Amino acid sequence: MCDTNFLETFLTWARSKERVKAFTLVELLIVLAIAGTLSGIAVPVYRNYTDESNNATAITDVRRIEGVIEAFRAERGRPPDTLAEAGLGAQLDPWGNQYRYLRLEFAGVDPKTIPGHRKDAAMNPLNADFDLYSMGKDGLTTVNLVAPMSYDDIVRANNGTYVGLGSEY
């Protein structure tokens, strides 16, 4: 009985409408064009925001790890051989890659002779004590910061006076 009343009401309503108001094709296309323009602006801005946020997180992480390493050095008189020795284990950057660490401070050894140390544009070592960096968004890196693969790396340079993007060093 309830279904019949609904059906009768619907049929009466449908017959009483002489003209159904709706959007025209032009109005729909205008709405789609506006939505497309707004999303075309919003998506790059959002991606830029997330990249900057991840970079800031990686910089903070590098500073935190550097503090743990410095505390280890103050306690034992030398930097740790690995991050695990400093009690850090596998530290992941915002992109899911492990932070890279290389001890450079060995007694009587020139850091330039240690393979794998990071270099600036003049091919000088970035640090004399230890290298600590994130491979950045692309997860790729090279030893030299002037290579395009290293532009997005978050690096520690000048023995900790600089921490930031490799492209800005």
Phi and psi in degrees as GROMACS dihedral restraints (atoms count N, CA, C in turn):
[ dihedral_restraints ]
;  ai    aj    ak    al  type     phi  dphi    fc
    3     4     5     6     1   -67.4    20    10
    4     5     6     7     1   -37.4    20    10
    6     7     8     9     1   -66.5    20    10
    7     8     9    10     1   -37.9    20    10
    9    10    11    12     1   -67.5    20    10
   10    11    12    13     1   -39.0    20    10
   12    13    14    15     1   -64.8    20    10
   13    14    15    16     1   -38.6    20    10
   15    16    17    18     1   -65.3    20    10
   16    17    18    19     1   -44.2    20    10
   18    19    20    21     1   -63.4    20    10
   19    20    21    22     1   -43.0    20    10
   21    22    23    24     1   -64.3    20    10
   22    23    24    25     1   -41.5    20    10
   24    25    26    27     1   -63.6    20    10
   25    26    27    28     1   -42.2    20    10
   27    28    29    30     1   -64.9    20    10
   28    29    30    31     1   -45.6    20    10
   30    31    32    33     1   -64.8    20    10
   31    32    33    34     1   -39.4    20    10
   33    34    35    36     1   -64.9    20    10
   34    35    36    37     1   -42.2    20    10
   36    37    38    39     1   -65.0    20    10
   37    38    39    40     1   -41.7    20    10
   39    40    41    42     1   -65.6    20    10
   40    41    42    43     1   -37.6    20    10
   42    43    44    45     1   -74.9    20    10
   43    44    45    46     1   -27.8    20    10
   45    46    47    48     1   -77.0    20    10
   46    47    48    49     1   -18.6    20    10
   48    49    50    51     1   -86.2    20    10
   49    50    51    52     1   116.9    20    10
   51    52    53    54     1   -82.8    20    10
   52    53    54    55     1   -38.2    20    10
   54    55    56    57     1  -135.6    20    10
   55    56    57    58     1   127.4    20    10
   57    58    59    60     1   -90.5    20    10
   58    59    60    61     1   128.3    20    10
   60    61    62    63     1   -85.1    20    10
   61    62    63    64     1   134.5    20    10
   63    64    65    66     1  -151.2    20    10
   64    65    66    67     1   172.2    20    10
   66    67    68    69     1   -77.5    20    10
   67    68    69    70     1   143.7    20    10
   69    70    71    72     1   -84.3    20    10
   70    71    72    73     1   167.6    20    10
   72    73    74    75     1   -62.4    20    10
   73    74    75    76     1   -38.5    20    10
   75    76    77    78     1   -64.3    20    10
   76    77    78    79     1   -43.3    20    10
   78    79    80    81     1   -62.0    20    10
   79    80    81    82     1   -42.3    20    10
   81    82    83    84     1   -63.7    20    10
   82    83    84    85     1   -40.5    20    10
   84    85    86    87     1   -65.7    20    10
   85    86    87    88     1   -37.5    20    10
   87    88    89    90     1   -64.8    20    10
   88    89    90    91     1   -43.7    20    10
   90    91    92    93     1   -62.3    20    10
   91    92    93    94     1   -42.9    20    10
   93    94    95    96     1   -64.1    20    10
   94    95    96    97     1   -38.9    20    10
   96    97    98    99     1   -65.2    20    10
   97    98    99   100     1   -41.3    20    10
   99   100   101   102     1   -65.0    20    10
  100   101   102   103     1   -45.0    20    10
  102   103   104   105     1   -63.1    20    10
  103   104   105   106     1   -40.3    20    10
  105   106   107   108     1   -65.1    20    10
  106   107   108   109     1   -40.5    20    10
  108   109   110   111     1   -65.0    20    10
  109   110   111   112     1   -45.5    20    10
  111   112   113   114     1   -63.2    20    10
  112   113   114   115     1   -41.2    20    10
  114   115   116   117     1   -70.6    20    10
  115   116   117   118     1   -31.6    20    10
  117   118   119   120     1   -64.9    20    10
  118   119   120   121     1   -28.4    20    10
  120   121   122   123     1   -84.5    20    10
  121   122   123   124     1   -41.7    20    10
  123   124   125   126     1   -72.0    20    10
  124   125   126   127     1   -38.7    20    10
  126   127   128   129     1   -63.3    20    10
  127   128   129   130     1   -49.2    20    10
  129   130   131   132     1   -63.7    20    10
  130   131   132   133     1   -36.0    20    10
  132   133   134   135     1   -64.3    20    10
  133   134   135   136     1   -41.6    20    10
  135   136   137   138     1   -65.5    20    10
  136   137   138   139     1   -42.8    20    10
  138   139   140   141     1   -62.7    20    10
  139   140   141   142     1   -41.5    20    10
  141   142   143   144     1   -62.8    20    10
  142   143   144   145     1   -40.8    20    10
  144   145   146   147     1   -62.7    20    10
  145   146   147   148     1   -44.5    20    10
  147   148   149   150     1   -67.5    20    10
  148   149   150   151     1   -36.5    20    10
  150   151   152   153     1   -63.3    20    10
  151   152   153   154     1   -45.2    20    10
  153   154   155   156     1   -64.2    20    10
  154   155   156   157     1   -37.8    20    10
  156   157   158   159     1   -65.7    20    10
  157   158   159   160     1   -44.8    20    10
  159   160   161   162     1   -64.0    20    10
  160   161   162   163     1   -39.6    20    10
  162   163   164   165     1   -62.4    20    10
  163   164   165   166     1   -43.3    20    10
  165   166   167   168     1   -63.9    20    10
  166   167   168   169     1   -39.2    20    10
  168   169   170   171     1   -63.6    20    10
  169   170   171   172     1   -43.4    20    10
  171   172   173   174     1   -65.3    20    10
  172   173   174   175     1   -38.9    20    10
  174   175   176   177     1   -62.9    20    10
  175   176   177   178     1   -43.8    20    10
  177   178   179   180     1   -62.7    20    10
  178   179   180   181     1   -42.2    20    10
  180   181   182   183     1   -62.9    20    10
  181   182   183   184     1   -42.9    20    10
  183   184   185   186     1   -62.4    20    10
  184   185   186   187     1   -41.9    20    10
  186   187   188   189     1   -63.3    20    10
  187   188   189   190     1   -40.3    20    10
  189   190   191   192     1   -65.9    20    10
  190   191   192   193     1   -45.8    20    10
  192   193   194   195     1   -63.8    20    10
  193   194   195   196     1   -40.2    20    10
  195   196   197   198     1   -59.1    20    10
  196   197   198   199     1   -40.5    20    10
  198   199   200   201     1   -62.9    20    10
  199   200   201   202     1   -40.4    20    10
  201   202   203   204     1   -65.5    20    10
  202   203   204   205     1   -40.6    20    10
  204   205   206   207     1   -65.5    20    10
  205   206   207   208     1   -41.6    20    10
  207   208   209   210     1   -65.2    20    10
  208   209   210   211     1   -37.2    20    10
  210   211   212   213     1   -65.2    20    10
  211   212   213   214     1   -39.8    20    10
  213   214   215   216     1   -61.2    20    10
  214   215   216   217     1   -44.6    20    10
  216   217   218   219     1   -64.9    20    10
  217   218   219   220     1   -39.5    20    10
  219   220   221   222     1   -65.1    20    10
  220   221   222   223     1   -34.5    20    10
  222   223   224   225     1   -77.9    20    10
  223   224   225   226     1   -40.0    20    10
  225   226   227   228     1  -109.5    20    10
  226   227   228   229     1    -8.1    20    10
  228   229   230   231     1    82.9    20    10
  229   230   231   232     1     7.4    20    10
  231   232   233   234     1  -156.5    20    10
  232   233   234   235     1   154.3    20    10
  234   235   236   237     1   -72.4    20    10
  235   236   237   238     1   156.6    20    10
  237   238   239   240     1   -69.3    20    10
  238   239   240   241     1   155.2    20    10
  240   241   242   243     1   -74.0    20    10
  241   242   243   244     1   -32.6    20    10
  243   244   245   246     1  -139.1    20    10
  244   245   246   247     1   165.7    20    10
  246   247   248   249     1   -66.9    20    10
  247   248   249   250     1   -32.4    20    10
  249   250   251   252     1   -64.0    20    10
  250   251   252   253     1   -36.0    20    10
  252   253   254   255     1   -65.0    20    10
  253   254   255   256     1   -29.6    20    10
  255   256   257   258     1   -82.5    20    10
  256   257   258   259     1    -0.5    20    10
  258   259   260   261     1    86.9    20    10
  259   260   261   262     1    17.6    20    10
  261   262   263   264     1   -98.7    20    10
  262   263   264   265     1   -24.0    20    10
  264   265   266   267     1    63.5    20    10
  265   266   267   268     1  -147.1    20    10
  267   268   269   270     1   -88.5    20    10
  268   269   270   271     1    99.2    20    10
  270   271   272   273     1   -89.7    20    10
  271   272   273   274     1   127.5    20    10
  273   274   275   276     1  -105.1    20    10
  274   275   276   277     1   139.4    20    10
  276   277   278   279     1   -81.0    20    10
  277   278   279   280     1   175.5    20    10
  279   280   281   282     1   -60.6    20    10
  280   281   282   283     1   -17.1    20    10
  282   283   284   285     1   -97.6    20    10
  283   284   285   286     1     3.6    20    10
  285   286   287   288     1    89.0    20    10
  286   287   288   289     1     8.2    20    10
  288   289   290   291     1   -98.7    20    10
  289   290   291   292     1   153.5    20    10
  291   292   293   294     1   -75.1    20    10
  292   293   294   295     1   143.9    20    10
  294   295   296   297     1   -67.8    20    10
  295   296   297   298     1   141.8    20    10
  297   298   299   300     1   -98.1    20    10
  298   299   300   301     1   136.6    20    10
  300   301   302   303     1  -135.9    20    10
  301   302   303   304     1   135.8    20    10
  303   304   305   306     1  -141.2    20    10
  304   305   306   307     1   118.3    20    10
  306   307   308   309     1   -74.2    20    10
  307   308   309   310     1   128.2    20    10
  309   310   311   312     1  -112.1    20    10
  310   311   312   313     1   -17.5    20    10
  312   313   314   315     1   -88.2    20    10
  313   314   315   316     1    95.2    20    10
  315   316   317   318     1  -119.2    20    10
  316   317   318   319     1   145.3    20    10
  318   319   320   321     1   -61.7    20    10
  319   320   321   322     1   121.9    20    10
  321   322   323   324     1    73.2    20    10
  322   323   324   325     1    11.9    20    10
  324   325   326   327     1  -112.5    20    10
  325   326   327   328     1   130.5    20    10
  327   328   329   330     1   -75.4    20    10
  328   329   330   331     1   124.9    20    10
  330   331   332   333     1   -56.7    20    10
  331   332   333   334     1   -25.8    20    10
  333   334   335   336     1   -66.2    20    10
  334   335   336   337     1   -21.5    20    10
  336   337   338   339     1   -89.9    20    10
  337   338   339   340     1    -8.3    20    10
  339   340   341   342     1   -83.2    20    10
  340   341   342   343     1   122.8    20    10
  342   343   344   345     1   -68.3    20    10
  343   344   345   346     1   141.6    20    10
  345   346   347   348     1    95.5    20    10
  346   347   348   349     1    -3.9    20    10
  348   349   350   351     1   -73.3    20    10
  349   350   351   352     1   146.0    20    10
  351   352   353   354     1   -77.9    20    10
  352   353   354   355     1   146.9    20    10
  354   355   356   357     1  -128.5    20    10
  355   356   357   358     1   151.2    20    10
  357   358   359   360     1   -89.0    20    10
  358   359   360   361     1  -168.5    20    10
  360   361   362   363     1   -64.6    20    10
  361   362   363   364     1   -29.1    20    10
  363   364   365   366     1   -88.4    20    10
  364   365   366   367     1    10.4    20    10
  366   367   368   369     1    65.1    20    10
  367   368   369   370     1    26.3    20    10
  369   370   371   372     1   -94.1    20    10
  370   371   372   373     1   146.8    20    10
  372   373   374   375     1   -61.1    20    10
  373   374   375   376     1   142.1    20    10
  375   376   377   378     1   -68.9    20    10
  376   377   378   379     1   -35.1    20    10
  378   379   380   381     1  -136.6    20    10
  379   380   381   382     1   159.7    20    10
  381   382   383   384     1  -107.9    20    10
  382   383   384   385     1   -18.1    20    10
  384   385   386   387     1  -100.2    20    10
  385   386   387   388     1   -54.3    20    10
  387   388   389   390     1  -160.0    20    10
  388   389   390   391     1   151.1    20    10
  390   391   392   393     1   -98.1    20    10
  391   392   393   394     1   137.5    20    10
  393   394   395   396     1  -143.6    20    10
  394   395   396   397     1   124.0    20    10
  396   397   398   399     1  -159.0    20    10
  397   398   399   400     1   162.7    20    10
  399   400   401   402     1  -108.9    20    10
  400   401   402   403     1   143.7    20    10
  402   403   404   405     1   -76.7    20    10
  403   404   405   406     1    -2.8    20    10
  405   406   407   408     1    80.0    20    10
  406   407   408   409     1  -169.3    20    10
  408   409   410   411     1   -61.0    20    10
  409   410   411   412     1   -41.9    20    10
  411   412   413   414     1   -81.2    20    10
  412   413   414   415     1   -11.3    20    10
  414   415   416   417     1    71.6    20    10
  415   416   417   418     1    12.6    20    10
  417   418   419   420     1  -118.0    20    10
  418   419   420   421     1   152.1    20    10
  420   421   422   423     1  -156.5    20    10
  421   422   423   424     1   162.2    20    10
  423   424   425   426     1  -134.4    20    10
  424   425   426   427     1   169.8    20    10
  426   427   428   429     1   -70.0    20    10
  427   428   429   430     1   -33.3    20    10
  429   430   431   432     1   -93.0    20    10
  430   431   432   433     1   129.6    20    10
  432   433   434   435     1   -71.9    20    10
  433   434   435   436     1   -16.8    20    10
  435   436   437   438     1   -80.8    20    10
  436   437   438   439     1    -8.1    20    10
  438   439   440   441     1   -75.3    20    10
  439   440   441   442     1   139.4    20    10
  441   442   443   444     1   -56.5    20    10
  442   443   444   445     1   -29.7    20    10
  444   445   446   447     1   -65.7    20    10
  445   446   447   448     1   -20.5    20    10
  447   448   449   450     1   -98.2    20    10
  448   449   450   451     1    -1.2    20    10
  450   451   452   453     1   -60.5    20    10
  451   452   453   454     1   -37.9    20    10
  453   454   455   456     1   -93.1    20    10
  454   455   456   457     1     4.1    20    10
  456   457   458   459     1   -69.6    20    10
  457   458   459   460     1   142.9    20    10
  459   460   461   462     1   -96.7    20    10
  460   461   462   463     1   112.9    20    10
  462   463   464   465     1  -116.6    20    10
  463   464   465   466     1   154.6    20    10
  465   466   467   468     1  -105.5    20    10
  466   467   468   469     1   126.6    20    10
  468   469   470   471     1  -136.2    20    10
  469   470   471   472     1   166.2    20    10
  471   472   473   474     1    53.4    20    10
  472   473   474   475     1    43.1    20    10
  474   475   476   477     1    54.6    20    10
  475   476   477   478     1    35.2    20    10
  477   478   479   480     1   102.1    20    10
  478   479   480   481     1    -3.4    20    10
  480   481   482   483     1   -75.6    20    10
  481   482   483   484     1   -18.8    20    10
  483   484   485   486     1  -127.5    20    10
  484   485   486   487     1   130.7    20    10
  486   487   488   489     1  -136.8    20    10
  487   488   489   490     1   120.8    20    10
  489   490   491   492     1   175.6    20    10
  490   491   492   493     1  -163.5    20    10
  492   493   494   495     1   -66.1    20    10
  493   494   495   496     1   140.6    20    10
  495   496   497   498     1   -63.3    20    10
  496   497   498   499     1   -32.2    20    10
  498   499   500   501     1   -70.0    20    10
  499   500   501   502     1   -20.2    20    10
  501   502   503   504     1   -97.6    20    10
  502   503   504   505     1    -1.6    20    10
